[in-house]
C-alpha cells in the first residue's frame, strides 16, 4: 500500500457532497444518502479536551464501535 503525505489545511474546509474516512474507503464509493461515512473495522471518535484553565473540566471522551482489540 502506498502512503501519501499528510495534507494540512490551514483554513476552513467545506465539503459539498459526502466524505468517507477510514482504511476501507474506496475510490468511487457509493454514498447513497450518507453525508459522513466512517469505514473501518474498529472505529473510534475521540474528543480531546485541551483546556488549560482550572475552571474547565479536563475530561476526554471516546466513542468506539466494533471494538475488537
N, C-alpha and C positions, 0 to 999 in steps of 0.2 A: 504494500500500500504506500503510495507516495504521500508525503506530507508537504503542505504549503505553509508559508509564513503566516503568522497571526496578522489579522487586519485590525488596526486600531482606528476607530472613528472618533475624532475629537469634536464632534458636533452632534446635534440631534440626528437620529436615524428614523426615517419614516419608511415603512414597508407598505406599499399599496398592493395588496394581494395577500398571499399566505406565506408562512415560514415553517420550515422543518428544521429541527435541531436534534442532532444525535448521530451516532455511528451508522445507524440503519437507514438513514435518509438516502434516497436515490435520485439521480438525475431524471427529470420527467415525472416526479412524484405527483400522483393524482390526489388532490386535496378534497374534492367534493365540497362540502360546506365548512370544512375546518379552516380556522384562521391561524391558529398556532398548533403545531404538531410536534410533540416530543417523542422521538422514536429511538428506543434503545432497550436492552433487556433489563437494566437496572436504572431507573430514573430517580434523580434527586434534584430538588429545587431547594437551595439554601439561602436563607435570609441572614446576612451577617450585619450585626449592629456595630457600627464603627463610632458611635458617640463616645466622647471622652469627658463628658460633664457628669459629675456625681449625681445631679438631679434627674438624669435619664437612666432607665434600666439598661443593662448591658446583656440582654438575652439574645442568643442566636436561635433560629428555628430552622427546621428542615422538614420537607415533605418528601417521603420516599414511597415509590410504587414498585411492585415486583421485586422486592429485596431478596436476593439470593446469596448475598455474601455477608 
